[in-house]
Amino acid sequence: MAKNEKKLGYLPDERPPFIKLLLFAIQQIIVMFPATVTVALITNFHISTTIFASGLATICFLLITGRKIPLYYGSSFSYISAILGIMAAKAAEGADLNAQISYATFGVIMSGFVSIIAGFLVNWAGRDVIEKILPPTITGPIAMIIGLTLATNAIGDASSVAIDSMGTPATEAANAQNLAWICSLVTLLTTIFLSVYLKGFLGQLPLLFGPIVGCIVALIIKLTTGVSLFRVLPEGAATSIFALPEFVLPTPSWEAVAAIMPIAIATIPESSAHIYQLDIYVNNLAKEKNSDKKYNIADLLGLNLIGDGIGDIIAAGVGGPAGTNYGENISTMAITKVFSVPVLMCASILAMIISCFTPLVNAIYAIPTSVLGGLEVYLFGAIAAQGIAILIDKNADMFSAKNIAVIASIMVIGIGGNYGFPNGMIPFFGINIPCIAGASIFGIILNLVLSIGEKKKEEVKEEADAE
């Protein structure tokens, strides 16, 4: 039995049997959809196009990286403010929605070139140089604040209610929220218990079964109380069975380039943190499976950034928002031990198919926010936990004054900025800086400054020890 448990899980180059492959892929889609669809809703990008773009960009990313980096590409929150700003400016000039999107996507495409250039620089400079700029004391805390800054979203979604077509009386609002809590707690606890206690194949599907149980509870609540927790489709939502996404081609705009392109610089540390997370978890699974193969995913940091940039260009080229690899999907892989690239390829293809079938898009959109919130509590917490894992795995010296200073600064700027200012945008000398970007940049600069003369001190110590 113990021998079988050690073999549980799939490494990047392993392919599960078809049925398992399909179920694992659906699971990845479920955890990707909430954030990706939310970005589309906030920015007014077309939902079906956004879903299609995420699938297409993921396939291209996996192929460009030689199917060696198991990452799913979804819509990025980092670009939201910049995109909304340029769209508002174009709307003021009289541009319709599609025209606004076309201008914004041009800026996204140009930001993709920033990531590509950064990737080539990483390949040229080498991993050792990059690790001096982005040591575990930076990538670990960044991963933690990515998860922790989403904590409010998770709790807010977990307690979220929806009003059905019959309407929920205001006097029942508190009761509806109590019912939402029940639904989210059932989802959360079901997911946790299944991930901890289920063994074998079923133990790798907790993030699929958890939401299913949550939806069943929501349905029972609706039938017994009349209170609907299911999300209401937006007005004008398509009702046909089959409809191609509304593709929007980019339109050159230097305003969009100036507003959106610089954001790519700030997303590099986040993407790097994801790569180091993957490297740890994949190689740990390889050890558990007694595999002699070494998966040098961390060495592919430059290739990851190049793939990221090309993914942005492809997604924006069809009318989708800027993207990134998702911590939620990495958490799913870490929890289920399914890092299979074929699973992600299948998930990408399914996402593109779903985007063309209106009932499927609407069904996924209708999943109660409270169900997604229960799932998010687990997933977002897992992202933060992975940051701790980076520090532990790399044996970061937590008694070093320098390391404590860097970690403390990143954590407080990132988390404090998120909760202290609207939309997590820190006002700084007339410009608004995304909290994660600000924390990352400050941490990198502080670490480099504190590293001056560090090598000389180490050499002196070694000489003293030798004497």
N, C-alpha and C positions, 0 to 999 in steps of 0.2 A: 504493500500500500504506500509506504514511504517512498519507494522507488518511483511509483506512478506520479506521486505528488511533485517530485523533483522535475519530472518531464512536462509538467503543466506549463502552457504558455507557448507563444510563437515568436521567434526572432525575425528581424527584418526580411531575411531572405527565405523564410518558410511560408508555405501556403496551406491554410486549413482546408479541410474537405468543403465541398460546395455549400452545403446547408449551413455549416458553421461560418464559413466565409460571409455568406449573406447576412446572417444574424449579427455577426460582429460589425459588418459594414453599416447596418441599420442603427446599431448602437452608437457608432461614431457620428452618424448623421443627426441623431437625436440630441447629442450633447453639443453639436456644432450649430444647429439651427437657431436656438434662442438668441445668441449674441449676433449672429449674422443677420437674422431678420430684424432684430432691434436696431442695428445700424441703418438698415434700409428704411425703417419706419421713422427714425429720427431725422435722417437726411432727405427723406422723400424720394430716394432712389426706388426704382421698380423692384418689388420683392422677388418676383420670379426671375428677373434678370440677375439680381444679386446672387440668388441661389445657383443659377446656371454658371455665373462667373466664378463662384467659389469652387465648383466642381471642375470646371475647365482649367482654372489656374492650378489646382492641386495636381491634376494629371500631368500638366506641363512641368510643374515643380519636381514631381517624382521622376519623370523621364530625364530632365536636365541634370538632376543630381545622381543619375545612374541607378536609381531605385535603391539607394543606400541610406537615405535619411527618411524615416517614417514620420512625416509631419502632414497635418491637414491644414489647408490654407483657407482661412475665413476672413470676414470683414473686420477691419481694425477700428478700435475706438479712438486711437491716438489722433486720427485725421479729422474727426467729426467737427470740431470747432472751426478748423481752417476751411473745410468743405462748406459748412453752413455760412461762413463769412463770405466766401466768393459767390455762392448761390444767391445770397441776399443782395449782394452788390449788383449782380446781373439781373435779378428780379426788379430792382429799382430802375434799371435801364429799360425795362419792358420785356425782358426775355421770358419765354414760357418755360415750363418745367423741363422739357427735354433739352432746350437750349442751355438752361442752367446746368443740367447734368453734363452736357457735352463740354462746357467750359471747365467744370470741376475735374472731369476725367482727364483732361489734357494735363492739368497740374499733377494728377496722380501718376500719369505715364512718365512725366519728367522726374518725379521723385523716385521712380523705379531705377532710373539711371544712376542715382546717388548710391543706392544699395549695390548695384552692379559694380560701380567703381570701387566702393568699399571692399567688396568681395575680392576683386583683383589685387587690391592693396594688401589684404590679409594673406592671400596666396604668395605674394611677392615678399612680404616681410617675414612670414613664417609664424607658426603657432606660438613659439616662445615669446616673441615680441608682443603678440596680441595678449597673451596671458599676463604680461606685465601691465598692460593697459586695462585689461579686464580680468583681474584675479578673482578667485572664489569669494573674496570679501566684498566684491562688487556684484558679481552675477548672482550670488546667493541672496543677499538682501533685496536685489531687484526682483527676483522671483517671489520673494516673500511679500513685497509691497504690491506686486501685481495681484496676488491673491487677496491680500487684506484690504486693498482699496475697493475691491468688489464686494466686500462683506455687506455693505449697506444695500447694494443691489439684490443680494441673495435674500436678506431678511425682508426687504421691501416686497420682493416678488412672492416670498413665502406667505405673506399676509395679504396679498392682493386679491381683490374681489372683482367680479365682472357682473354686469347687469344684463339679463337676458332680454329677449324681444318683448316679453310681457312686462318687464320693469320690476325692480325690487324697491319696495317702499322705503323711504328714508328711515323710518322707525326700525327697520330690520337690518340697517347697515352694520351695527355692532355684531348682531347675530351672524350676518354673512361673513364678517371677518373671522369670527370664531370658527366657522365652518371651513374657511380657507386655511386656518392654522391646522385644523384636523387633517385636511387633505395634504398639506405640505409635510406635516410630521409623519403621516403614514408613508408618504413617498420616501422621505429621508431615512426613516427607521427600516423600512423594507429594503432599501438599497444597501444600507450598512449591514443589516443582518445577513442578507444574501451574499454580500461580498466577503463576509467573515466566515460564515458557517457552511455555505454551499461549496461543495467540492467538485472537481472535474469540470466538464464542459459548462454545466449550468452555473458554476461559480465564476465563470468568465462573462456572464451576461447580467450582472446586477443593475447596470445603468440602462438596461432595456426593460427588465422586469419591474424595476422600481416605478418608473413613470406609468407603465401599464396598470399597475395596482392603483397608483394615484388617480388615474383617469377613471377607473372603475369606481373608486370611492366618490369621485366628483359626480359621476352619473347617478349613483345611489342617492347622494345628497340632493340632486336636482329632482329625482323622482319622488323622494319622501318629503322634502321641505319646499320645493318650488324655487329654491335659490340656485341659480346657475353660476358656476365658477368658470365655465368655458368662455374663452375669449370670443368676442363678437367681431365678425368680419367687418372690415371698413366699408363705408358706403361706396358703391360703384365696383365692388369686387366682382371679378369675372365669374360667371356661372356656367360657362361652356365646359365640356369635358376636356377638350384638348385646345391649348392655345400656346403658340410659341412666345417666348419671352420678348419683350419690347427692347430690341437692341438699339443703343444710342452711340453714334460715332463721335469721337472727340473733336473739339473745335479749338484751334490755337488761341491761347490767351496768356499773355505774359503776366497779367495780374494773378491768374491762377497759379502760375509757376512760382511767383514770389511768395504767395500765401501758403502753398501746399508743399512745395519741393523741400524746404528745410526740415519738415517734420521727419523725413526719412532718416536724418542723422540721429534723431532722438530714439528711433525704434531699434537701432543696431544693438545696444546693450540688452534689450529685452529678447531679441532674436538669439543673441549669443547665449543668454541664460537658458533658453529652451534647448539649445544644442548640448550644453553641458549636463542638463537634466537627463536628456535622452542617453547620453554616453554612459552615465552612471547606471541607469535602470536597465538598459539593454545588456551591458556587460555583466551586471549582477545576475540577470536571468540566464545568460550564457554559462556562468559558473554553476548555477543551480541545475542546469541541464547537462552539466559535465561536458560542455562543448570546448574544444581546443581552439576554436576560432575567436579571434579578437576583433571586435567591432570598433574601429577607430573613428567614431562619429565626431568626436571633438576636433579631430584633424580636418574635418570637412567644413569648418566654420566659414571659410571663404566661399566655398561652393554653395553653402546654404544662403549666404547673402546674395550671391549672383542669382540663385533660383528665386529668392524673395523678390528681387527687383524685376525679373522677367515675369513673375507671377502678377505683380502690380500692373505691368504694361499690358499683359493679356487680359486681366480682369477689367481694367479701365477701358481697354480697346473695344469691349462689347457693351460698355455702359454700366459696369459695376464699380463699387467704391474701392478704396485702397484696402489692402489685405495684410494679413500676417499669419504666422503659424500659431495655432491656438493652444493655450495652456490647458483649456478644458479637455481637449483631445489627448494631450500628453498625460493628464491625470487619468483619463479613461484607460489609456494603455498601461500606465503604472499600476492601476488598481487591478486590471484584468490580466496583465502580463501578455497582452496581445499587441506586439509591435510589428506585425506583418505588413509589409508594403502592399502585397496583393489585396489585403483587406481595405486599405486606404484607396487603392485604385478602384475597387468595387464601390466604395462609398462615394467616390467622386462621380462615377458613372450614374449611380442611383440618384444622386443629387441633381444631375443634369436632366435625367428622365423625369423626376418629380417636378422640376420647374416647368415642364411642358404639360403637366396634367393638373388642371385647376382643382379638381376635388382633392388630390393629394396635398397640394400646397395649402388649400383651405383647411384640411383636416389637421395638418401639423400646426398651422397658425392657431387653430381653435384649442389646442392643448392648454388647459388652465395654467395661468401664470403661477398659481400657488404650487402646482405640481413641479414646474420648472424651478421654482424657488427652493423647494425641498431638495431637488437634485443639485442646485447651485451651492447650497450650504456645504455639501460634501465636496464638490468639485473645486470650488474656489479655495476651500481650506486645504485641499490636497495640493494645490499650486503653491501655497505658502509653505506647506510641509516639505515640498521638493526643494525649496530654497535652503531650508535647514539641512536637508540631505546633502546638498552641494558642499556646505561648510564642513560637515562631518566627514564626507568622503575625501575631501582634499586636505583634511587635518589642519584646518585654519586655526591659528594660534589666537584663542579668545582671551589671552592674558596680555597680548600686545597692545600697547597704548595706541599705536598707529591703526591697527585693525579695528579696535573698538571705536576710534574716532570716525573712521570711514563708514563702518556699519551703522553706527548711531546716527550719523548725518543723513545717510540715505533713507533709513527707516523713518525718521521724524519728518524730513522734508517731503517724502513721498506720501506718507499716511496723513501727516498734518495738513499738507497742501490739498489733499483730496477732500478732507472733511472740513477744512477751514475756509475754503473759497468755492464759489459757484462753479459747478462742472469740473472741479479739480484744477482750475486754471489759476496759477499763482501770479498776481500782478507784480511785475518787477521792472522798474524804470520805464513805465509806459507800454510794456508789452506783456501779454499773457502767456505764461509758460506752462504746458501740461505738467502736472506734479511728478509723474513718473520720469518724464524727460528731464525735468529740472533736477530731480534727485540723482538720476544717472550721471548727468553731466557734472554736477557738483562733486559726486563721489569719485568720478574718474580724475578730475583735476586735483582734488585733495589728495588722492592716493599717489599721483605722480609727484606732487610737491613734497609730500612726506617721505617719498622714496629717494629723494636727492641725498646722496652721500651714504645711503644705506649699505651699498656694496662695500664701501671703504671700511665701515664699521665692522662688517662681517669678516673682512680680511684681517683687520687688527685683532679681532677676537680669536680667529684661527691661529694667528701667529703667537698670541699669548698662550693659547692652549698647547701649542707645539713646544713652547719653551718650558 
